[in-house]
């Protein structure tokens, strides 16, 4: 298997975030639109803080809980995670 291209890495992050948000919301991942703001999807502040902790654990990046305001959608947050992980590991995003 060859190296993962940036779009594929971003898709992995978006898929992972979508699944995590769906679990917090108690719905199927297919019901979560990654283009909508997390607050609009119904993610509350406690869940957002918990999600940030999971991001830190899963992706090995430092995440301030305010990141959900700076990158309010799953797509934007996914791109941020990939960029931060790439910076941390020295790989190009």
N, C-alpha and C positions, 0 to 999 in steps of 0.2 A: 504494500500500500504506500503510495507516494505522500509527500508532504501535503498537509491540509492548506488549501488556499484560503485567503482572508474571508471570502463570502461564506465558505463552509464553516469556518470557525465561528463567525458571527451567528450563523444558523444554529450551531450547537448551543451557544449561549442563549439565544432567543428561545429555543426549544426547552432548555433547562429552566429558564425563568418562567416560561409559560406554564410548565408543569408545576413549578413551585407555587406560583400565584393561584393556579387552579385549585391546588390543595388547600391553600389558605381560604379561598372563597367557597370551597365545598362543591366544585363543579368539575366538569370534564375539561381537559386542556383545549379541546376544540371549541368550547364556548368562550374562551378568552381571546379577545382581539389584541394582539401585541402592538397595534397602532394607537390604542386608546390610553389615556393617562391612567396610571395605577389607581388614583383616587376615584376616577370615573368608573373604573371597574368595580370599585367597592372595597379596595384594600385599605384597612384602617392603619393608623400610625403605629400601633403595637405590632401588627403584622409586618409593616414596612421595616421596622427596626429588626425584627426577627429575620426577615429576608436578608437584610444587610449582613447579619451574622452568618447566615448560610452561605452568602456569596463569598465572604472572607474565608470560610472553611473550605468550600468547594473549589474556589478559583485562586486561593492563596494571594489575595490582594487586600490591601487595607481600604475599607469602605466606611466613610462617615455616613450616618443615617440621613443626612441632608442630601445625599446623592440622589434620592428619589425625587427631590424637587428640581435638581439640576438636570436630571435625565428622567423625565416623568413617565415615559412609555417603556414597555418591555424592549422594543427595538432599540431605543436610545440607550437604555441601561445595558443591554447586551453589547452594543458597540463600545460603550465605556469599559465594560469588564474585559473585553478582548484587548482593547488598547492598553489598559493597565497591566494585564497579564503579559502582554508582549513587551512592555517597557520593563517589567520585572525580570523577564527571562532573557531579554535581549533579542527576541525574534521580532520581525516586522509584522505589524498587524495587517 
